[in-house]
Each structure stands twice: as structure tokens, then as C-alpha cells.
Amino acid sequence: MDARVLKNKKDKILKHNDAEGMSLNKDGLIISFERDPKVSLFNFQAKKIKNFPLASILKDIKNYQKKNRALEAVVQHNIFGIITLPEGALKHEDKNYHTLYSLHKRWKFKADGKVTSIEIMPDNNLLVLEREFRFLQGHSITLSKVDIMNCDKSLCSKKTLASLKSTKGWALDNFEGMTRLYDNVYLMISDDNANFMQKCLLVLFEVHL
């Protein structure tokens, strides 16, 4: 196992580094950022190669609800290329829906929380992780399949696969990362925010449809 610090094209440590989403392709690591919203390609030594084109509305941080709710997740899709989305809807959009963005296409699906990660499923649809992280009311996560391959006028159907709540006895924390290992087997991880009251949890799970 290895760990590296993200660096810019001049091999200097990134000064403004709020990396959130990550996806792997043959050229390196595709990483999405908050605060200064962008999607960038880094090589396997964590050195920046380039920025990818974005839908114009995603470039201005003023369009987001908050600076730390920008491009939360990203995937390299087999058909549509890079797909990214904010944690929640943009300021001018209906807060009951999330919007997925590729460079030339958009998809909407019903919101059940704040999106923290997306992954490609074997049938090219998306597995979406949403969470509500509240110390007083309890934590919850929702795992859903969003059918982007068969949307009706860009509105995609969504099938809830799991809805877990800490108030129901589930050991949950601030789940923010997810990756597909193989077939329908995925790994999910929580962010402990360097807080002694939280835990970093790794969860291996399999999706049955």
C-alpha cells in the first residue's frame, strides 16, 4: 500500500486541495474538487496532468449551495465519459432532485439525502450513495440504483437497494467513499474527520438485484 500527496503540474503540493471524488482510468486518477470546482486527471504518482472540460454551470462556485458542496463525486463512464455531480442541487434547481452532469448530457433523479459517491454498475447504470449525517437525529445512508441508460426526458428512475439508519441499530458514520471491486461487490468507507467521536469504517458489500 502506498500514499501520495496531490501535486500540481510543477510538482508542488496543491495549495487549495479539497479533493472529494475519485475514479480510475488507464491514464491515472480522475479527481473531483470542491471550493474550486474542477475535475482533473492525475498520474499514478499523484502529479496533475490536466483539467477536464466541465458543463459551464459547474465552473462558478457561486452556483452551488455552499463552497464545500461542489463536485462531490465522479466516475469514468464506459459510454458517457466523465460524469460528476454536486453534493446537493445547485442554487437555482429543485432541491428534491440531484443532477448528474457529463460534458454534453444531464440526468436527474430523486434525492434521498446528500450524494457522497457514485459508481458504475455492471449494466452501465449507477450505484449512488447518499447520506444524512446528524449527531442528534441519527445518521442514515441510502444505496440506490439510478437507471441512466433508460431515462424519460432526462428524469431517471431510482431503485432503493438499502436504507440504513443508526436509530435502527446500524453502526454508521460519515460514509463518503465507495468503489466497485468486481461484479456486484463494492467497498464503502467513512470519513472520521479526525474527530475522536467518529470512526473510520470499511464496509464490504454485495448488491443483489
SULZI-V504687 format. One record per residue. N is the residue number from 1. PHI is phi in whole degrees, -180 to 180 (* if undefined). Layout:
n=<N,N>
phi=<PHI,PHI>
//
This chain:
n=<1,2,3,4,5,6,7,8,9,10,11,12,13,14,15,16,17,18,19,20,21,22,23,24,25,26,27,28,29,30,31,32,33,34,35,36,37,38,39,40,41,42,43,44,45,46,47,48,49,50,51,52,53,54,55,56,57,58,59,60,61,62,63,64,65,66,67,68,69,70,71,72,73,74,75,76,77,78,79,80,81,82,83,84,85,86,87,88,89,90,91,92,93,94,95,96,97,98,99,100,101,102,103,104,105,106,107,108,109,110,111,112,113,114,115,116,117,118,119,120,121,122,123,124,125,126,127,128,129,130,131,132,133,134,135,136,137,138,139,140,141,142,143,144,145,146,147,148,149,150,151,152,153,154,155,156,157,158,159,160,161,162,163,164,165,166,167,168,169,170,171,172,173,174,175,176,177,178,179,180,181,182,183,184,185,186,187,188,189,190,191,192,193,194,195,196,197,198,199,200,201,202,203,204,205,206,207,208,209>
phi=<*,-135,-135,-137,-92,-65,-128,-83,-64,-91,69,-103,-60,-59,-78,-111,-120,-125,-69,-126,-106,-149,-141,-104,-135,-67,-94,154,-111,-94,-127,-103,-129,-98,65,-116,-63,-163,-124,-127,-104,-119,-78,-76,-100,73,-97,-66,-105,-168,-97,-91,-62,-124,-56,-57,-67,-85,-78,-98,-63,-67,-81,-93,-61,-146,-63,-96,-126,-88,-81,-79,-145,-154,-140,-98,-87,-66,-111,-96,77,-74,-121,-138,-162,-76,-63,-139,-62,-67,-55,-88,-99,-65,-70,-84,-133,-99,-123,-93,-126,-106,-66,-123,-146,-134,-134,-118,-149,-65,-90,-126,157,-91,-74,-119,-162,-135,-143,-83,-95,-57,-94,75,-85,-114,-95,-117,-105,-120,-145,-123,-114,-135,-68,-85,-89,99,-93,-149,-133,-130,-110,-137,-97,-108,-86,-80,-82,-142,-92,-100,54,72,-97,-100,-73,-135,-114,-73,-97,-156,-131,-116,-130,-65,-68,-101,99,-76,-83,-117,-145,-83,-70,-132,-130,-155,-142,-90,-88,-170,44,-109,-106,-131,-123,-125,-135,-107,-102,-86,55,53,-113,-65,-84,-113,-130,-94,-111,-111,-127,-98,-145,-122,-95,-115,-106>
//
